[in-house]
């Protein structure tokens, strides 16, 4: 299959250009806001509409600032040193989920302090909203023609313009040259980190769960899905594989999520068991 010729610029208004990548972020934030408003409107949610609006604002700042800074520190530090203003060029792509996660964690901590809520109360409420944003972001990656997978001999593999994957094409590159068939890893991630993870975490969070459990499932699920896709996703050309010709930066950054998510689920399970034991003891008196 040939990569569709998608102009990354959705709309031009004189010198102002609106990129599809930015629009995808707006779609993600809008969907998260709508889902959060829905959850907050349920009886006994403990959330108000105003708190949801503030939460999305805090989260958006955390995603954008943390995502861009994370990409700079983890993947593109030399360019930032040469040109510090590259930090603000978000329309070119280059957002790190792991950096965004740290940014959102800080934003949720500040939000929780301001609204007198526990951190994991806020995190558990936010976790089911996140995969929709990931879905939109991965679609944005596909439109930008970035984050391609490794060569593949599969019916759904996609050939991309060589200008987007220079290191996979023979030099000299001529106009119209295309790459070998590649895994559309952006779409794999959209399906796994976006649709499937959303279905799992939304379903899991629909019933009462011990504190930390929803956050733990999200971290574990994302970490496992991202770690798996990295086996067929090409690493950044200027970084390459970190070890053994298969370990990538994405896998290294996802491993703490897997371990942390599993730990939170274990702690949540113990918390739930302790609560049930307390209830049972109270009823037996």
C-alpha positions as CSV (number, residue, x, y, z in Angstrom):
1,X,0.0,0.0,0.0
2,X,1.2,3.5,-0.7
3,X,1.2,6.2,1.9
4,X,-1.6,8.6,1.2
5,X,-0.4,12.1,0.1
6,X,-1.6,14.0,3.2
7,X,-0.7,17.6,3.5
8,X,0.3,18.1,7.2
9,X,-1.1,21.7,6.9
10,X,-4.8,21.6,7.3
11,X,-5.5,25.3,6.8
12,X,-3.4,28.3,5.8
13,X,-4.5,31.8,6.7
14,X,-1.8,34.0,5.3
15,X,1.4,33.4,7.3
16,X,-0.6,31.4,9.8
17,X,-0.7,27.6,9.2
18,X,-2.9,25.2,11.1
19,X,-1.4,21.7,11.2
20,X,-3.3,18.5,11.4
21,X,-1.0,17.4,14.3
22,X,-2.2,20.4,16.4
23,X,-5.8,19.7,15.5
24,X,-5.4,16.1,16.7
25,X,-4.3,17.4,20.1
26,X,-7.4,19.6,20.2
27,X,-9.5,16.6,19.4
28,X,-7.9,14.6,22.1
29,X,-8.4,17.3,24.7
30,X,-12.0,17.9,23.6
31,X,-12.8,14.2,23.8
32,X,-11.2,13.9,27.3
33,X,-13.3,16.9,28.5
34,X,-16.5,15.4,27.2
35,X,-15.8,12.0,28.8
36,X,-14.8,13.6,32.0
37,X,-18.0,15.7,32.1
38,X,-20.0,12.5,31.5
39,X,-18.3,10.8,34.4
40,X,-18.6,13.8,36.7
41,X,-22.3,14.0,36.0
42,X,-22.9,10.5,37.4
43,X,-24.4,10.4,40.9
44,X,-21.8,10.3,43.7
45,X,-18.9,11.1,41.4
46,X,-17.5,13.6,43.8
47,X,-16.6,15.9,40.8
48,X,-18.2,19.1,39.6
49,X,-18.2,20.5,36.1
50,X,-15.9,23.4,37.1
51,X,-13.4,20.9,38.5
52,X,-13.4,19.0,35.3
53,X,-12.8,22.2,33.3
54,X,-9.8,23.0,35.6
55,X,-8.5,19.4,35.3
56,X,-8.4,19.4,31.5
57,X,-6.6,22.8,31.6
58,X,-4.0,21.5,34.0
59,X,-3.7,18.3,32.0
60,X,-3.3,20.1,28.7
61,X,-0.5,22.2,30.1
62,X,1.2,19.1,31.4
63,X,0.9,17.2,28.1
64,X,2.3,20.0,26.0
65,X,5.1,21.2,28.3
66,X,6.1,17.8,29.5
67,X,5.7,16.1,26.1
68,X,7.9,18.7,24.3
69,X,10.5,18.8,27.1
70,X,10.6,15.1,27.3
71,X,11.2,14.7,23.6
72,X,14.0,17.3,23.8
73,X,15.7,15.6,26.8
74,X,15.2,11.9,25.7
75,X,15.4,12.1,22.0
76,X,16.7,15.4,20.6
77,X,19.0,17.1,23.1
78,X,21.7,18.1,20.5
79,X,19.2,20.0,18.4
80,X,18.0,21.9,21.4
81,X,21.5,22.8,22.4
82,X,22.1,24.2,18.9
83,X,18.7,25.9,18.6
84,X,16.8,26.3,21.9
85,X,13.8,27.7,20.0
86,X,13.2,24.2,18.5
87,X,11.5,23.4,21.9
88,X,8.5,25.3,20.8
89,X,8.1,23.8,17.2
90,X,5.4,21.4,18.2
91,X,3.8,21.5,14.7
92,X,6.8,19.5,13.5
93,X,5.9,16.6,15.7
94,X,8.4,15.5,18.3
95,X,6.3,15.0,21.5
96,X,7.3,12.3,24.0
97,X,4.6,10.4,25.7
98,X,6.8,9.6,28.7
99,X,7.7,13.3,29.1
100,X,4.0,14.2,28.8
101,X,3.2,11.6,31.5
102,X,5.6,13.2,33.9
103,X,4.2,16.6,33.0
104,X,0.7,15.5,33.6
105,X,1.7,13.8,36.9
106,X,3.0,17.2,38.1
107,X,-0.1,19.0,36.8
108,X,-2.4,16.5,38.6
109,X,-0.4,16.9,41.8
110,X,-0.9,20.7,41.7
111,X,-4.6,20.3,40.8
112,X,-5.1,17.9,43.7
113,X,-3.5,20.3,46.2
114,X,-5.6,23.2,44.9
115,X,-8.9,21.3,45.0
116,X,-8.2,19.4,48.3
117,X,-8.2,16.0,46.6
118,X,-5.9,13.0,47.0
119,X,-3.4,12.5,44.2
120,X,-4.6,9.0,43.2
121,X,-8.3,10.1,43.4
122,X,-7.4,12.6,40.6
123,X,-5.1,10.1,38.8
124,X,-7.7,7.4,38.8
125,X,-10.3,9.8,37.4
126,X,-8.0,11.0,34.7
127,X,-6.5,7.6,33.5
128,X,-9.5,6.5,31.5
129,X,-9.5,9.8,29.6
130,X,-5.9,9.5,28.4
131,X,-6.1,6.8,25.7
132,X,-8.4,8.9,23.5
133,X,-5.8,11.6,23.4
134,X,-3.1,8.9,22.6
135,X,-5.3,7.7,19.7
136,X,-5.6,11.2,18.3
137,X,-1.9,11.8,18.7
138,X,-0.9,8.7,16.9
139,X,-3.2,9.6,14.0
140,X,-1.3,12.9,14.0
141,X,2.0,11.0,13.8
142,X,0.6,9.1,10.7
143,X,-0.5,12.3,9.0
144,X,3.0,13.8,9.7
145,X,4.6,10.7,8.2
146,X,6.8,10.0,11.3
147,X,7.5,7.2,13.6
148,X,7.5,4.5,10.9
149,X,7.9,0.8,11.6
150,X,10.6,-1.6,10.3
151,X,10.4,-3.1,6.8
152,X,7.6,-5.7,6.6
153,X,6.4,-8.2,4.1
154,X,2.7,-7.9,5.0
155,X,-0.4,-7.0,2.9
156,X,-1.0,-3.9,5.0
157,X,2.6,-2.6,5.0
158,X,2.9,0.9,3.6
159,X,5.6,2.5,1.4
160,X,6.4,6.0,2.4
161,X,8.2,8.8,0.5
162,X,12.0,8.5,0.9
163,X,12.1,12.1,2.1
164,X,10.4,10.8,5.3
165,X,12.7,7.8,5.9
166,X,16.0,8.8,4.4
167,X,18.0,6.1,6.2
168,X,15.9,3.3,4.6
169,X,16.4,4.5,1.0
170,X,19.5,4.2,-1.3
171,X,21.3,7.4,-2.2
172,X,20.9,9.4,-4.3
173,X,17.2,9.9,-3.6
174,X,15.2,11.0,-6.6
175,X,11.8,12.8,-6.5
176,X,9.1,10.1,-6.2
177,X,11.3,7.5,-4.7
178,X,9.6,5.4,-2.0
179,X,10.8,3.2,0.8
180,X,10.5,-0.5,1.2
181,X,7.1,-1.6,2.6
182,X,7.0,-0.7,6.3
183,X,5.0,-1.5,9.4
184,X,2.5,1.3,10.0
185,X,3.5,1.4,13.6
186,X,1.7,4.7,14.2
187,X,-1.6,2.9,13.5
188,X,-0.6,-0.1,15.6
189,X,-0.1,2.3,18.5
190,X,-3.4,4.1,17.8
191,X,-5.2,0.7,18.0
192,X,-3.4,-0.6,21.1
193,X,-2.6,2.5,23.1
194,X,-5.7,4.3,21.9
195,X,-8.7,2.1,21.2
196,X,-7.9,-1.1,23.1
197,X,-6.4,0.6,26.2
198,X,-9.4,3.0,26.3
199,X,-11.8,0.0,26.2
200,X,-9.9,-1.8,29.0
201,X,-9.5,1.1,31.4
202,X,-12.9,2.6,30.8
203,X,-14.6,-0.7,31.4
204,X,-12.4,-1.4,34.5
205,X,-13.1,2.0,36.0
206,X,-16.9,1.8,35.4
207,X,-17.1,-0.2,38.7
208,X,-15.8,0.9,42.1
209,X,-12.1,0.0,42.4
210,X,-9.6,0.4,45.2
211,X,-7.5,3.6,45.0
212,X,-4.6,3.3,42.6
213,X,-6.0,0.4,40.7
214,X,-7.2,2.3,37.6
215,X,-4.0,4.2,37.4
216,X,-2.0,1.0,37.8
217,X,-3.9,-0.7,35.0
218,X,-3.4,2.3,32.7
219,X,0.4,2.4,33.4
220,X,0.7,-1.4,33.0
221,X,-1.4,-1.6,29.8
222,X,0.4,1.3,28.1
223,X,3.8,0.1,29.1
224,X,3.2,-3.4,27.7
225,X,1.6,-2.2,24.4
226,X,4.4,0.4,23.8
227,X,7.1,-2.1,24.7
228,X,5.6,-4.6,22.2
229,X,5.2,-2.2,19.3
230,X,8.8,-1.0,19.7
231,X,9.9,-4.4,18.3
232,X,8.5,-3.4,14.9
233,X,8.9,0.4,15.2
234,X,12.2,1.9,13.9
235,X,14.1,3.9,16.5
236,X,15.0,7.5,15.8
237,X,17.8,7.4,13.3
238,X,20.1,9.7,15.3
239,X,19.7,7.4,18.4
240,X,19.4,3.9,17.0
241,X,19.1,0.8,19.2
242,X,20.6,1.1,22.7
243,X,21.6,-2.5,23.1
244,X,21.4,-6.0,21.5
245,X,20.2,-4.5,18.2
246,X,16.6,-4.4,19.5
247,X,16.4,-2.4,22.8
248,X,15.0,1.1,22.1
249,X,14.6,4.2,24.1
250,X,10.9,3.7,24.1
251,X,11.3,0.3,25.7
252,X,13.7,1.7,28.3
253,X,11.2,4.4,29.2
254,X,8.2,2.0,29.2
255,X,9.8,-0.5,31.6
256,X,9.3,1.7,34.7
257,X,5.7,2.1,33.7
258,X,5.2,-1.7,33.5
259,X,6.8,-2.2,36.9
260,X,5.1,0.8,38.5
261,X,1.7,-0.2,37.1
262,X,2.1,-3.8,38.4
263,X,3.1,-2.4,41.8
264,X,0.1,-0.1,42.0
265,X,-2.2,-3.0,41.1
266,X,-0.7,-5.1,43.9
267,X,-1.0,-2.3,46.4
268,X,-4.5,-1.5,45.3
269,X,-5.5,-5.2,45.7
270,X,-4.1,-5.2,49.3
271,X,-5.9,-2.0,50.0
272,X,-9.2,-3.5,48.7
273,X,-8.7,-6.7,50.7
274,X,-8.0,-4.7,53.9
275,X,-11.1,-2.6,53.3
276,X,-13.2,-5.7,52.9
277,X,-11.7,-7.2,56.0
278,X,-12.6,-4.1,58.0
279,X,-16.2,-4.2,56.7
280,X,-16.4,-7.9,57.6
281,X,-15.1,-7.3,61.1
282,X,-17.6,-4.5,61.6
283,X,-20.5,-6.7,60.5
284,X,-19.5,-9.6,62.8
285,X,-19.7,-7.4,65.9
